[in-house]
């Protein structure tokens, strides 16, 4: 866009300028700006202005050195250097009546004085030189007064005393260091002994705990094994009533008729004999757990099975003799001998009497 120009000095104006950038006078509202350029900040009000601007478009204050010179000149000359607008009737701004002066150049800092330092250095040099001359007076003048010699002797004595004191201090320091070293060694020894004692105690407690756990586990295992042992005994015990009933059936069959149907009857007796025998062998072979509370009951149960087996075995022996003959009736005495030989004077089988005595004693 084409730019407008200041009606006072003819300088080009940018859009939004409230004051002319060349003369600082108010600008009418109809002004527009040309293309934008790099901006600089006003040191007085902080408004943004295009680079090269002399007076701020926001407050009318000078921005660069040249503008300050124009401004200062106008102040000195009473405003003769800045055109005035006789027709200014207020455009929303009041032209400033005074401006701050251009910042003065700061004065150079004062230089530090040199003379006091020079005089102090000379005084120190004189004192050092005098002390050296006084110390070398005996060598320069070939001896000295008796007072000076006494002072030297006193100094020597003092040096000896200082040496002795230093030796004593060193010895005391060594003894103190040795004492501390011994105390430290003793402390470490006590700590080591305490540590070993604590380790031994911890080890002992760990061993006791392991032993306790092992005993508990062993007790639990023993209890479990004993319970399992008991359960097995119960399973054998519950078979006895059935075995007893079947033995009685075999005996009744024999007494009723052992001449007809011999094959079936004999095989029934042989089968029962085999069952009771196998259970008797398995029961007898069982290992009784240590400290088991069922050891006595196991012994009673084994003896009861032995009596039950003796009963059926006696009848099976008679059946075997019976089966040897095609006509067993002519061999009655021989066939009945195994049964008769196992009866007491009252005609009761020994194993039957024994079974009846043992069975009631079993308590599982």
Phi, psi and omega in degrees: 000148178287141182272161174263170183233149179296133182283354180260313185245352178083003181288149179293146181246151174257155182298132178094353179296133174263336178226152179292136181284346182259322183242348177080011181271158180299151182245140178290161184290339186283357181291149176230168186254156170273196182298147181288146180234171175304142187256152172232155183266139177287129180289347183264311183242352178082009180287149179279136180224147177298146178302140182092355179290137182267321181237143182295136178281351180263324182233349179083005180280153178295149182250310182256181184297318182298320179294323177297319179298318178297318182295313180298321180297320180294328179290318181292318184274007179074027177088013181290334183279350183244125179300148178248158181247100182296339181268007183294115180239025176090107179252026183098356180224148175252120181302139180298140179267343178211152181232147177291146180293158177298135183303128180288158177286127182296143180291155177289143179292146180294145179279139181293146178292145182256328187301315181301323180291322179296316180295319179297320178297319178297320181295317179297318180298319180296317180297318180295317180296318179297319179296322178293318180296318180296321181291331183262013188295325181294319179290326183285318186257008174073047178121185181202184182284165178296330179295320179295321179295319178298322179296321178296318179297317178299321179296321179296315179299317178299322178296320179298317179297320179297321179296315179298315179298321179295318178298317179297318179297319180296318179296317179298321179295320179296317179296320179295319179296319179295319179298315179297322179295318178295318178297319179295319178295320179295318180298315179297320179297317179296319178297320180295318178296319179295319179298316179296320179297318178295322178295317179297318180295317179297320178296318180297316179296321178296319179295318179296319179295318179296320179295318180298315180297319180297319179294319178296317179295320179295319179296318179296318179295320179295319179296320179294316179296320180294322178294318177296320178298316179297317181298322179294317178299319180298320180297322177288323182296321182291346179278337187300315179302321179292319178297316181300317180294319181290325176297319178297323178296318178298318180295319180295319179297318179297313182294326182287311182192114176242026177248332179250151181060037189292324184298309182296315183295317181293318180295325176298317180294317180297319180297317179295321178301317181295318180299311183294322180296314181299317178294323179297316179295316181295319180293320180292332183275354181293141177268125180280124179301149180298136179060026179288143179274359183249016180295316180296319180293327177296317180297317178297321182293321178296315180296324179293317176296324179296319179293320179296320178294320179299322180297309183288329181294321180300314179292325178292327176297319177294322178295324179294319176295321180299319185285351179282340184248141176283334177233084186292345184296332180279000182231038185300312184298315181295318183292322183276353184302313180304325181284313182296324183293339181262008178261148176276189183296337179271003179080018180256134181297136181301316182291330177292316178299318181294319179300315182294333178280323185279318187305315180296339182282343181287129181222096181252000000 
